[in-house]
């Protein structure tokens, strides 16, 4: 394959994995990042899950009703604040249009297939590089305080197993044997355990993978804010990108710029991505304390992940624009939900965080070419960027190389029709 000069913009988990795959294929890759360090944005303190089974789009039947109710409930995991902007109204309109059973099934299948590809690609990256990131492969356990109907759970198990996910229903005593720290006062009706899901520290993975690639020729330039694009005289091909003081010319440019993608490309393309805010609390723990694995509380939607000797609590979803302010009350909600399951947790050393996830209306990331030659996208992964990163990087590399891929590029293309499923 002919080696090309490629600039990747954005050094979160999507950008760094993309740069890794492209450099491994022999391309001359430069990675630009607006912050002083990689993984400073959404990748910094996310939930830590590497879970195919729990990938699902926001756009589902019943969401409009839930969104309306959330306007009047400050404790709701989901919150949105209408800002009157055309971009938000258009995005919400498109979101509502996908809130039907058929679209939900289609988009969920796309996410799970990409997640399963990503699982294999991540294994390859780890085998190749030896990066360490507090990886835990004991699965993900979804706790139920109220038992779902047998028919609903059986259907879900059949769906997951059809995808190849190793999913099983556990009775309350089995759940407590797995999670010995659960409070005896909390009612547990059972749990859905997906054995081949996993968890790990996304920020540590990004930093280690970046360092490994820098040692092998990847050019990394932090503190670079791309401000404009330079197209050819016909306006058909991207030739260069510019900051206030520098210019980068290349054969291809990949925008892995998360929530900033729509703003950066607004003069040239309409990219339907808005930020969805989430929170996390990270707590240092002794080895025997607290949750032992990766746990989702179905009632509160709290996500818990053990990352070495730290515990990560994550959750909430707020459509509130680009507001990165840390709402301590929302973080306390996460702590309170955890305490209701496991009892008191240490207050010392808690790290509060808020991040913005780049969300598309249908929940499927945008991966591939655009109408502008030389301009590629790898963005819009929502809450699943860590889960989907390595597979997305491979799919994009296949598109750039114009070779067949495991998945259909059309299912993840910028084209809103997204014609093909597999």
C-alpha positions in Angstrom: 0.0 0.0 0.0 1.2 3.5 -0.9 2.4 5.4 2.2 0.7 8.8 2.7 1.2 11.8 4.9 -1.8 11.9 7.3 -2.7 14.4 9.9 -5.0 13.2 12.8 -6.6 16.0 14.8 -7.6 15.2 18.3 -5.6 13.0 20.8 -8.3 11.4 22.8 -8.8 7.6 22.6 -10.3 7.9 19.2 -7.5 10.0 17.7 -4.6 8.1 19.3 -5.9 4.6 18.3 -6.5 6.0 14.8 -2.9 7.4 14.7 -1.7 4.0 15.9 -3.4 2.0 13.2 -2.4 4.4 10.4 1.2 4.5 11.5 1.4 0.7 11.8 0.3 0.6 8.1 3.3 2.6 7.2 1.8 6.1 6.9 3.7 9.2 8.0 1.3 10.4 10.8 1.2 13.7 12.7 -1.2 13.9 15.6 -2.4 17.4 16.7 -4.0 18.1 20.1 -5.5 21.4 21.4 -4.7 20.6 25.0 -1.2 20.3 26.6 -1.6 16.5 26.9 -3.4 13.6 25.2 -6.6 12.2 26.8 -7.4 15.6 28.4 -11.1 15.6 27.3 -13.8 13.0 27.3 -11.1 10.2 27.6 -9.8 11.5 30.8 -12.1 10.0 33.5 -14.9 8.2 31.7 -16.7 5.1 33.1 -13.9 2.7 32.1 -16.2 0.2 30.4 -15.2 -2.0 27.5 -18.7 -3.4 27.0 -20.4 -4.5 23.8 -23.5 -5.9 25.5 -24.5 -2.6 27.0 -24.1 -0.5 23.8 -27.4 1.0 22.9 -28.5 4.3 21.2 -30.2 7.0 23.1 -32.9 7.1 20.5 -35.4 4.6 21.7 -39.1 4.3 22.1 -40.3 6.3 25.1 -37.3 8.7 25.2 -39.4 11.9 24.3 -41.7 11.2 27.3 -38.7 10.6 29.6 -37.0 13.8 28.4 -40.2 15.9 29.1 -40.4 14.4 32.6 -36.7 15.1 33.2 -37.4 18.9 32.8 -39.2 18.8 36.1 -37.0 16.3 38.0 -33.6 17.6 39.1 -32.6 14.1 40.3 -33.2 12.4 37.0 -30.1 10.8 35.4 -31.0 12.5 32.1 -31.3 16.3 32.0 -31.6 18.7 29.1 -31.7 22.5 28.9 -33.3 24.0 25.8 -31.0 26.8 24.5 -33.1 27.8 21.5 -30.2 27.3 19.1 -31.0 26.0 15.6 -28.3 23.3 15.9 -29.8 21.9 19.2 -33.4 22.0 17.8 -32.3 20.3 14.6 -30.4 17.6 16.6 -33.4 17.0 18.9 -35.7 16.8 15.9 -33.5 14.2 14.3 -33.2 12.3 17.7 -36.9 12.1 18.1 -37.3 10.8 14.5 -35.2 7.8 15.5 -37.2 7.0 18.6 -38.9 4.0 17.2 -38.4 0.2 17.6 -37.1 -0.4 14.1 -34.4 2.4 14.2 -33.4 1.4 17.7 -32.8 -2.2 16.7 -30.8 -1.1 13.6 -28.6 1.3 15.4 -28.1 -1.0 18.4 -26.9 -3.7 16.0 -24.4 -1.3 14.5 -23.0 -0.3 17.8 -22.7 -3.9 19.1 -21.0 -5.1 15.9 -18.5 -2.2 16.0 -17.9 -3.0 19.7 -17.2 -6.6 19.0 -14.8 -5.7 16.3 -13.2 -3.2 18.6 -12.7 -5.9 21.3 -10.7 -8.0 18.8 -8.7 -5.0 17.7 -7.9 -4.0 21.3 -6.6 -7.5 22.0 -4.3 -7.1 19.0 -3.1 -3.7 20.1 -2.3 -5.0 23.6 -0.5 -8.0 22.2 1.5 -5.8 19.9 2.5 -3.0 22.3 2.2 -4.5 25.8 0.5 -1.4 27.1 -0.9 -1.6 30.6 -4.1 0.2 31.8 -5.6 -1.6 34.8 -7.4 -3.9 32.5 -10.0 -6.2 34.2 -11.6 -9.0 32.2 -14.0 -10.4 34.7 -17.0 -9.1 32.8 -19.7 -6.5 33.5 -22.6 -7.2 36.0 -25.9 -5.4 35.7 -27.7 -5.4 39.1 -31.5 -5.5 39.3 -33.2 -4.4 42.5 -36.6 -5.3 40.9 -36.7 -8.5 38.9 -37.4 -7.9 35.2 -40.1 -10.1 33.6 -38.8 -13.5 32.6 -39.9 -13.0 29.0 -38.1 -9.7 28.7 -34.8 -11.1 30.2 -35.0 -14.3 28.1 -35.4 -12.2 25.0 -32.5 -10.0 26.0 -30.3 -13.0 26.7 -31.1 -14.6 23.4 -30.3 -11.3 21.5 -26.9 -10.9 23.2 -26.0 -14.6 22.8 -27.0 -14.3 19.1 -24.4 -11.5 18.8 -21.8 -13.7 20.4 -21.9 -12.1 23.9 -21.4 -14.5 26.8 -24.4 -13.3 28.8 -26.1 -15.1 31.7 -28.7 -14.4 34.4 -27.5 -14.8 38.0 -29.7 -15.3 41.0 -29.4 -13.0 44.1 -27.1 -15.4 46.0 -24.8 -15.8 43.0 -24.7 -12.0 42.6 -23.7 -11.6 46.2 -21.0 -14.2 45.9 -19.5 -12.2 43.0 -19.9 -8.8 44.7 -19.2 -9.6 48.3 -19.2 -6.0 49.3 -22.9 -5.4 48.6 -24.8 -4.2 51.6 -27.0 -6.8 53.2 -29.7 -4.1 53.5 -30.0 -3.6 49.8 -32.5 -5.8 48.0 -31.0 -7.6 45.0 -33.4 -9.4 42.6 -30.7 -10.8 40.4 -28.1 -9.7 37.8 -27.2 -10.0 34.2 -23.5 -10.9 33.9 -21.7 -10.5 30.5 -18.5 -12.5 31.0 -16.6 -11.3 28.0 -17.1 -7.6 28.6 -14.3 -5.8 30.5 -13.1 -2.5 31.9 -9.9 -0.5 32.1 -8.4 3.0 32.5 -8.9 4.8 29.2 -6.7 7.8 30.0 -3.8 5.5 31.0 -4.3 3.4 27.8 -4.1 6.6 25.7 -1.0 7.9 27.3 0.9 4.6 27.1 -0.2 3.9 23.5 0.8 7.4 22.5 4.3 7.0 24.1 4.8 3.7 22.4 4.0 5.2 19.0 6.1 8.3 19.6 9.1 6.1 20.2 8.5 4.6 16.8 8.1 7.7 14.7 4.6 9.2 15.4 4.8 13.0 15.4 2.8 14.4 18.3 2.2 18.2 18.6 0.2 19.3 21.7 -1.2 22.9 22.3 -2.3 23.1 18.7 -5.7 24.7 18.1 -6.8 24.1 14.5 -8.8 27.2 13.5 -9.3 27.0 9.8 -9.2 24.7 6.8 -7.5 25.3 3.4 -9.3 23.9 0.4 -8.1 23.8 -3.2 -9.3 26.4 -5.7 -12.4 24.3 -6.6 -13.3 23.8 -2.9 -13.3 20.0 -3.4 -10.2 18.9 -1.6 -8.7 19.7 1.8 -5.1 20.6 1.3 -4.0 22.0 4.8 -5.2 22.9 8.2 -4.1 26.0 10.1 -3.7 27.3 13.6 -3.0 31.0 14.3 0.7 30.5 13.8 1.2 27.2 11.9 0.1 25.3 8.8 0.0 21.5 8.2 -0.2 20.1 4.7 -1.0 16.4 4.1 -2.6 13.9 1.7 -5.4 13.1 4.2 -6.8 14.6 7.4 -8.8 12.8 10.1 -10.9 14.8 12.5 -11.2 12.9 15.7 -12.2 16.0 17.5 -15.2 14.8 19.5 -17.6 17.5 20.6 -15.7 20.2 18.7 -16.2 18.5 15.3 -19.4 20.3 14.4 -17.9 23.8 15.2 -14.6 23.2 13.4 -16.3 22.0 10.2 -19.4 24.2 10.3 -18.3 26.4 7.4 -17.7 23.3 5.2 -20.0 20.4 6.4 -23.0 19.9 8.6 -21.9 17.3 11.2 -24.8 16.3 13.5 -22.9 16.0 16.8 -23.8 17.7 20.1 -22.1 17.4 23.5 -23.8 15.3 26.2 -22.4 16.0 29.6 -21.5 13.2 32.1 -19.9 13.0 35.5 -17.5 10.7 37.4 -16.0 10.4 40.8 -12.7 8.5 41.3 -11.8 7.3 44.8 -8.6 5.6 46.0 -9.3 2.3 47.8 -7.6 -0.4 49.7 -7.5 -3.6 47.7 -10.4 -5.3 49.6 -12.7 -2.3 49.7 -15.9 -1.7 47.7 -17.0 -3.1 44.4 -14.8 -5.9 43.0 -15.6 -5.7 39.3 -17.5 -3.6 36.8 -21.1 -3.1 37.9 -24.1 -1.2 36.5 -27.1 -0.5 38.8 -30.2 -0.8 36.7 -32.2 1.5 39.0 -29.9 4.5 39.2 -27.9 3.8 36.0 -24.7 4.2 38.0 -21.7 2.7 36.4 -19.0 1.4 38.8 -15.6 0.2 37.7 -12.6 -1.1 39.6 -9.4 0.4 38.1 -6.5 -1.1 40.1 -6.6 0.5 43.5 -9.2 3.1 42.5 -12.9 3.1 42.1 -14.6 5.0 39.3 -18.3 6.0 39.6 -19.8 7.4 36.5 -23.2 8.4 35.1 -25.7 11.2 34.2 -26.4 12.6 30.8 -27.1 16.3 30.3 -27.8 18.1 27.0 -26.6 21.5 28.2 -24.3 22.7 25.5 -20.5 23.0 26.0 -20.8 23.6 29.8 -17.9 21.7 31.5 -18.7 23.0 35.0 -18.6 20.3 37.6 -21.9 20.2 39.4 -20.9 18.8 42.8 -24.5 17.9 43.6 -24.6 15.6 40.5 -21.4 14.0 41.6 -22.8 13.5 45.1 -25.8 11.7 43.5 -23.3 9.2 42.1 -21.7 8.7 45.5 -25.2 8.4 47.2 -26.2 5.7 44.7 -23.0 3.8 45.4 -23.4 4.1 49.2 -27.0 2.7 48.8 -25.4 -0.4 47.3 -22.1 -0.9 49.1 -22.2 1.3 52.2 -19.9 4.3 53.1 -16.9 5.1 50.9 -13.8 7.2 51.8 -14.1 10.9 51.3 -10.3 11.5 51.2 -8.8 11.8 47.8 -12.0 12.0 45.8 -11.6 13.4 42.3 -14.7 14.9 40.7 -14.9 15.3 36.9 -17.3 16.4 34.2 -16.8 15.6 30.5 -18.7 16.1 27.2 -19.5 13.1 25.1 -20.0 13.6 21.3 -23.4 12.3 20.4 -25.1 11.8 17.1 -28.9 11.7 16.8 -29.1 8.0 16.0 -26.3 7.0 18.4 -24.0 5.7 15.6 -20.6 7.3 15.3 -19.5 8.9 12.0 -16.6 7.1 10.6 -15.2 7.5 7.1 -14.9 9.9 4.1 -16.8 13.1 3.5 -17.8 15.0 0.4 -14.6 17.0 0.8 -11.7 14.8 -0.6 -9.0 14.2 1.9 -11.2 15.0 4.9 -12.2 12.0 7.0 -14.2 11.8 10.2 -13.9 9.5 13.3 -16.2 11.2 15.8 -19.6 11.0 17.5 -19.1 7.9 19.7 -21.2 9.2 22.6 -20.7 7.3 25.8 -19.0 4.4 24.0 -15.8 6.0 22.7 -13.5 3.7 24.8 -15.5 0.6 23.9 -15.6 1.5 20.1 -12.2 3.1 19.7 -10.0 0.4 18.3 -12.6 -1.0 15.9 -13.4 2.5 14.7 -9.7 3.1 14.0 -9.5 -0.1 12.0 -12.7 0.7 10.0 -11.4 4.2 9.2 -8.0 2.8 8.0 -9.9 0.4 5.8 -11.9 3.3 4.3 -8.7 5.4 3.7 -7.0 2.4 2.0 -10.2 1.7 -0.1 -10.1 -2.0 0.9 -12.9 -4.3 2.1 -13.7 -4.1 5.8 -15.3 -6.4 8.3 -18.2 -3.9 8.6 -20.0 -1.9 6.0 -18.6 1.6 5.8 -22.0 2.9 4.6 -23.5 2.1 8.0 -21.2 4.6 9.7 -20.9 7.2 7.0 -21.7 10.9 7.3 -24.6 10.3 4.8 -27.7 10.5 7.0 -29.3 7.7 5.0 -26.7 5.2 6.3 -28.1 2.7 3.9 -26.6 -0.6 4.9 -26.7 -2.4 8.2 -23.9 -4.9 7.9 
